[in-house]
Amino acid sequence: MCSVANAIKKVDLHCHANNVAHNTHEISTSQLIVRRGQPFSITLELDFAFSTSESLKLTVETGRFPKPSRGTKCTFGTRVPMCDVGTKALWSCSINATSSLQTGCVTLSVTPPADAPVGKYSLSIELGRPSAVKESLVVLFNPWCQNDWVYLPDEKERQEYVMNEQGHIYTGTAHCFSPMFWDFGQFEEEMVDICLKLLDVNPKHKRDPENDVSARCNPIYVCRVISAMINCYDDMGVLQGCWDGNYHDGVCPTRWTSSVSILQRWFQSDCKAVKYGQCWVFAGVMCTVMRFFGIPCRVVTNFESGHDTNNSLTIDQYFDEYGLKKMGKEDSIWNFHVWVEGWMKRPDLDQDGRYDGWQVLDPTPQERSEGKLSLF
């Protein structure tokens, strides 16, 4: 609720009801968190009877440099001129039939587009007379919406790969492996601030914040940012890797059982890398962030995993004329390796949907991909 000293007396964001409808109530019931492509309700209490002939204008903005042409700003409402032709991410609203206009109670159904950038938005509400009020909301991807690139048709899979906060990660060898319990905790306290911070401190945002925020409409882009930010190489990422067994100034990777404590440490230390992680820890933390944003995600373990250092798609070893291995960088086969897979469309690869579905993403720092330590 918000009170103002003019025509708009109160604004009710219906946080609890909206968040339940949008499957975000486990994150919060006091902060409005919605999924794109799906309507939500807000109620205005006015100090006068409202007429449908009056102009009711809403403006949403995200990022430091919001622009209609970048999909980061949109003005819409009732009796509001159509947006410019170049406007991306068109929001819409309508007056709900449950409104009591004569008593000044106006309930609006507001729909963010299925291609809206994810993140935190400001929402300004204005009437045709001197009055205005500003609220805020968070918009996430929507695997329940058919028009969203992350749409996942099966409800059981949505519950498993988006809503489930606990799971198992397999480690060991091909002949002797075991499940390790992992608390993903994507809906725990501070996760909204932590995950949004992770996007805002990525190097692409620092170089070009306008373009970065606009590109957050695309789950492919967001996944690449998350993958690079889970490790601390080249950026202010979450985890530092260590494979030499020297963990005296940090935590041994085998002691972690939850993404939550890792992400909270990173956030509370002003984005200083948490020590230490190995592949299953990197993957567990990335799965948490992906599920928070609404991108279906699962953790995958590959046993006898080939590590190709030169993109030859073969495991190469070199020997001299005496049958001795040559020293230097060479390919290897690991006992196991853990990565994640995210579910989304890939129109950048094929317009016919041939490559839609599960996409491999590897946040463990290995070989560089487009200048960043990620596979996807």
N, C-alpha and C positions, 0 to 999 in steps of 0.2 A: 504494500500500500504506500501511496505517496500523496501528501496533501500540498495544495498550492493555493495561493491567495487570490485566485481569479476564477475565470469561467470553468476551468477543470478543477473540481474539488478533490477528487481522488482517482487514482489509477490502480486497478487490481490486475496483476499479471497472472493470477491463478497458477502460481508456480507449482503447487502440489498436483493439481489436476492435469495441467499441461505436461509436466514431467512424467507422470504416470502414463499418459497417452503416448508420449514420445520415447518411452523406455529409458528415461534418464533419471528416474526418481531415486535410484540407488546412489547416484552421484550427489544429488541434493534435492531437497523439497522446498528450499527457501530462496534459491537462485534459479532464474528461468533459463533452462537448458533445453533447446529444441533441436530437432533433426530436419534437415533441408528437404523440401518437397512435400512437407506435411503441415497442415494448418494448425495454428494454436489460437487460443482465445484471450482477449484482454477486455476488461470492462472499464468504461469511463463513467464517472459520476459527475455530472455537470450541475451548475447552479441555475440552469434554465432548461426549458423544454427544447429538445433538439428537433430540427426539421431536416428532412432529407435533401432539401434544397441548399443547405449550408455546406460549405467546404470543410472537410475534415482531412488534414494533411499529415502523413507520417513520413519520416525520413530515417533511414537506417544507414549507418556508416561503420566501417571497420578499417583499422590501420591509421597511420599518421597522415597519410595523403589520400583521403578518399576521393574517388572520381567515378561518375557514372560509367564512363567509357572503359574502366578497369573492373567493373563489377563490384566495386567496394563502396558504392554509394547509390541509393535509390530513393526517390521521392514518389509516393503513391498515396492513394486514399479514395475518398468519395468526392466527386466533382472536382477532381484534380486533373489538369491537362496531361495528356499522354507524355510519357518520357521521350527524350530525344531518340532518334533512330539508332544512334550509336551506343545507347545504354545497354550494358550487359547485366545479367542477373536481375531480372525483373521481379520484384516483389508485388504482391497483390493483397487486397483486403476487401471485405464485404461486411455489411451490417447484419448481425445475427437476428433471426426471427424472435429470439427470446428477449430482445431489447424492449425497454419501456421508454419510448422516446418522449412521451408527455411528461414523465417525471425526471427526465434528464439522465436516464440510465441507458448507456449505449454499449452494447457488447459487439466487439469486432472479431471476425475470423481473419487472421493474418497468415499468409502462406509465403515462406521463403522459397525461392526457386530451387530446383533440384541440382542446379550448378552453381549455387552460391559459394563463395569462399568460406571455409570453416574458420572459426575464431570468435573473438569477443566483439560485439556490436553495441553501439549506442542507438537508442530509439527515441526520436523526438516526435511529439504529438502536438499539432497546432490546429486551432479552429480559425474560422474566418474573422474572428474578433481577437483583440489582444489577449492571448493566453497561450501558454506553452508549458510542456513538462518533458523531462528527459529521463529515460530509464535505460537499463542495459540488459543484454541477454547473450548467451553463447549458442552458436550454431555448429552442429556436428554433421558428419556424414550419416546417411540413412540407408542401411541395408534392408529396410522394410519397404523402401520406395522403388518402384520399377524403373523410374527415370533417373535414378542415381547410379553412377558407374559402379558403386560397390553393392548393388542389389544382390541379395542372396535369397533364392526362392524358398528354400526349405527352413521352416520355423525351428526344427530341432537343431539344425546347423547354426542358425542365428543364436540360439540359446547357448550353444557350445562355444562358438568362435567369436562371439561379441560379448555376451552377458556373463559367461562363467568366469569367476574370479580365482578359481583354483584348478590345478591340473598336475600332470606329471611330465618330467623331461627324462628321456632315456640316455644313459651313459654306460660305458663299459667297452666290451668287444663284441664282435659278431657272434661269438660262441658263449659269452658270459656277460649279459647285460641286465640292467635292473632299472626300475623307475625311481626317479627322485621327485618327491613332492615339491611343488612350487606354488607360492602364493603370488598370483599376478596382481590382484588388488587394484584393478583399474578404476574402481569407484570409491577408493578410500579418500580420507580427508586430504586436502591440499592438491589432489590430482588435477583439478581444473587449472589452478595457477601453475603447477609444475609443467604440465604438458604444453600449455600456451607459452610459457617461458622458453621451453625447449625450441619452439618454432621461432621465437623472437630473437634468440641469440645465435641462430645459425648464420654462417658467413654470407650466404646469399641475401639474407635480410639486411645485414649490415652494409653490404655493397649497394643494394638497390631495394629499399624497403617497399617502394610502391609496386614494383613488379613482383616481389616475393609474396606480398599479401594477396595480390590479384591471382597469382598462380595457385593459391591454396584452394581454389575451386577444383583442382585436379588431384585425385588421389594418387596418381602416378608420381607427381611432383612431391606431394607431401610424404609419400613413402620413402623417396630418395633422401629427403631432408632428414627424416627420422633415422634412417639407416646410418647416415653419416654422423648424426649427433649422438648416437648411443656410445660410440667410441670417442676418445678425446683427441685423436690425431687430426691436426689441421684446424681444430675448432675448440669451442668450450664444451666439449661433449661430456657425457655422463660418466663413463667408465674407462679406467686405464687397464690395459692388459698386462699380464705377467706370466711367463712360462718357464722361468729359471728356478722356481722354487723359493726365491727370496722374498718373503712377504712380511718382513719384520716391521715395516712402516705402514702396514695396511691390514687388510683382512684376506685370509686365504680363500681363494675362489670356492673351495668345497664347503665353506661354512655358510655361504649365502643360501637362503631358502625362500627369499621374498624379494620382489622388485620394489616394494613400497619403501623399505628402509634405505635402499640404494638411491632411489629417486629423491627421497626426503633429504638425505645427506647432501646430495648434489645441490638441491634447491636452497637449503639452509646455509650452505657454505659459499653462497654467491657464485654458483656454477663452477666450482673447482672439482676436478675429476676425482671420482671415488676409486680407491685402490682396494682390491684388484678384481679383475674379471677374466674368465676364459669363455670359450664359445657358448656354453650352455647358459652362462650368466648374461652375456650380451643378448642372446636370443630371448631369454625370459623377460628382460627389461624391455626389449623392443616390442614383444607381444603385448605387454601391458599398455604401452603408449598407443599402439595401433588399435587395440580394442577400445581404449578410452575415446579415441576420435571416431569410432564407429566403423572402422575397416575390419572386416572379418579376418582373423589371424590365427594361425596354428603353428606350434613348434615342431620341427622335424629333425630327427636324428638319422644320420647316414653312417653306417659302420664300414670299416675299411675304405675310408674316404680319401680319394686321390686329390692331392694338392698340386695343381698345375701352375707353374710360375711364369710360363712364357706364352700362354694362350694357344698352345699347340693341340690341346684336347687329348694329349697322351701323357703318360707318366714316363719321363725320360731319365735315365741314369747313364753316366759316362765312365768308361774304364780306359786305362792306358794299355800299352802293349803287354804289360806284365799281369794284366787282370786285376789291377788295383783301381779302386774308385778314385776318380779325380776330385780334388777338393773344390769347393766353391758352391755357388747357388745351384741347387738341383731340385727336381720334383720329389715328392714323397707321398707315402700313404699313411694316413693317420688312423689310429684305432677307431676313432669316431669323430664326427664333426656335427655341430648343431646349428641350424639356421631357422628362419621363419618363412612362412608363406602367407601372402595376403591375397584376398579375393577381390578382383576388380575387372572391369572391361579394359581392353587394350586396343582402342581404335588407332593408336599411333603405329601399331604393327600391321593391322589388317582390318579393313572396314567391315568384313563379313563375320567378324566375331570368332575367327579361327583360334585366336590366342587369348580369348577371354577366359577367366577362371583363376586358378591358383598361380601366383607369381612368386618366384624365389627371391628372397631378400636376405642378405647376409651382413649383419652389423659387425661381425668380428673383423678386426683389421688384418687384412691379408694383402692381396694385390690391388693396386689402384684401378678404379673404374671412373673414367671421366674426371680424373684428378682427385677423386675421393675414394676412401677405403670402403667400398660397398660393391656388392655383386649386381644388384638390380639396376 
